[in-house]
Amino acid sequence: MKYLSTRGRAPVLEFGDVLLAGLASDGGLYVPEEWPAQEPLTFDASYPDTAASVMAPYVAPTLGAHELRAMVDEAYATFGHPDVCPVRPLDDGLWLLELFWGPTIAFKDVALQLVGRLFDHELARRGERATIVVATSGDTGSAAIEACRGRRALDIVVLHPAGRVSDVQRRQMTTVDEPNVHNVAVDGTFDDCQDLVKAMFADAAFRDGVSLSAMNSINWARVMAQVVYYVTAARTVGAGDPVAFSVPTGNFGNVFAGWVARRTGTPISQLVVGSNSNDILTRWLRSGVMEKTGVHPTISPSMDIQVSSNAERLLFELYDRNPDLLADRMAAFRDEGRVDTGSTRLASVTEVFDGAAFDDDATCAEIRRTFEATGVVLDPHSAVGVAAARAARRDPDVPMVCLATAHPAKFPDAVEQAIGVRPELPEHLADLLERPERFDELPADLATLQAYVRAAVGA
Ligand SMILES: *Cc1c(COP(=O)(O)O)cnc(C)c1O
């Protein structure tokens, strides 16, 4: 498989290069040159069987079947459920696909547990090392740390704003006792942390000196790993008949993986995009105009985004894979904060996509409604998905799978406020509040941070 940039001005690459590059050099996102047809799978295929089969065409020739399978087996052995991503029934023909059985109890583990191993393997093969630097407002930091911990070719440095992440979020990062994991509490805000990371990437001498790299959500390998649970869930729930999905959406990586599953042969009749008050995507699906606004903080913070960067991959398809047209539209969006994709082209998207947005009150109401009807406790992100499923469903006879992207104990305050019950952490995290912490405190100063990173990785 070869990969093209959506903007057409970057070199065509194979999987190993796309993995390590993340963003294309022309500012575009890498996409496969063609969509492979999914090999048929038997109904008793396990999650790792399915994962190996779904991903094989995308990783060739960088990885052979045996190498991929070994990494898949290791990655999903870290999950606390034998089905890895189990589905269970809710009410009204809705189902819940639980993506939170990984080490940090949120869905990013599904991709990152594999991607950490893919990075390590590819770097080792090249005789190279890399330093991952991440700024976090809470959740992505722990998922990235769990992906990198103990990996031999990787160091990870995570910057969080001191005193501005929850106790549980901080402890999920700072109690990881591994020599290649470095946590910094920055005296500043999340924006300061993000600016520091950007400045480190912009400093070419520093970037090359410590081999800076990123595993962010535009990385193709993360999307690829997420296609798998659409295939397993559709098979479990639909048994070959069409199934619909509803997805609480931020950067559009997760629901785009659903589009890829459909494009490559999984029978999916509808994809519902659930948004919180940050509703750029649902407004676009309604009007054909994608327009930026400010970010609104909500009780589903992992979906508090201004721009859904992975939507560029879908726009590339909408513009019939014409990279010049797309690059022109993306430049307009960057300059004007607005792009009109036009109703004719949009029809190819709305044929399968619908959207619905919910504010915090509506999100709490959904947590309450689902709890009263089924006894299932949803986290606020998952509740947005379930609410969107109920609002935008096209055909009540088609089963609708709602993606549960976080365990409710990850957002206990919002859940307690909604139903009066405080969800408990799962067993593997039960003693989190007693574990020793390890982190360094630094000012929000670039030179200080750079010296820290150099010393941490021995560069
Ligand atoms: C990241 C995240 C999302 C959004 O997923 P995207 O792929 O960015 O659309 C939703 N819920 C939770 C809990 C997340 O961590």
The ligand as an SDF file (V2000), in Angstrom:
LIG
                    3D

 15 15  0  0  0  0  0  0  0  0999 V2000
  -10.8120   11.8000   21.9830 C   0  0  0  0  0  0  0  0  0  0  0  0
  -12.1680   11.4870   22.5360 C   0  0  0  0  0  0  0  0  0  0  0  0
  -13.3470   11.6680   21.7780 C   0  0  0  0  0  0  0  0  0  0  0  0
  -13.3290   12.2540   20.3730 C   0  0  0  0  0  0  0  0  0  0  0  0
  -12.8010   11.3860   19.4190 O   0  0  0  0  0  0  0  0  0  0  0  0
  -12.3230   11.9410   17.9850 P   0  0  0  0  0  0  0  0  0  0  0  0
  -11.6380   10.8070   17.3410 O   0  0  0  0  0  0  0  0  0  0  0  0
  -11.3850   13.0770   18.2990 O   0  0  0  0  0  0  0  0  0  0  0  0
  -13.5390   12.3860   17.2620 O   0  0  0  0  0  0  0  0  0  0  0  0
  -14.5650   11.3170   22.3540 C   0  0  0  0  0  0  0  0  0  0  0  0
  -14.6230   10.8410   23.6130 N   0  0  0  0  0  0  0  0  0  0  0  0
  -13.5280   10.6670   24.3740 C   0  0  0  0  0  0  0  0  0  0  0  0
  -13.6790   10.1710   25.7650 C   0  0  0  0  0  0  0  0  0  0  0  0
  -12.2640   10.9760   23.8590 C   0  0  0  0  0  0  0  0  0  0  0  0
  -11.1800   10.8040   24.6330 O   0  0  0  0  0  0  0  0  0  0  0  0
  1  2  1  0
  2  3  1  0
  2 14  2  0
  3  4  1  0
  3 10  2  0
  4  5  1  0
  5  6  1  0
  6  7  2  0
  6  8  1  0
  6  9  1  0
 10 11  1  0
 11 12  2  0
 12 13  1  0
 12 14  1  0
 14 15  1  0
M  END
$$$$
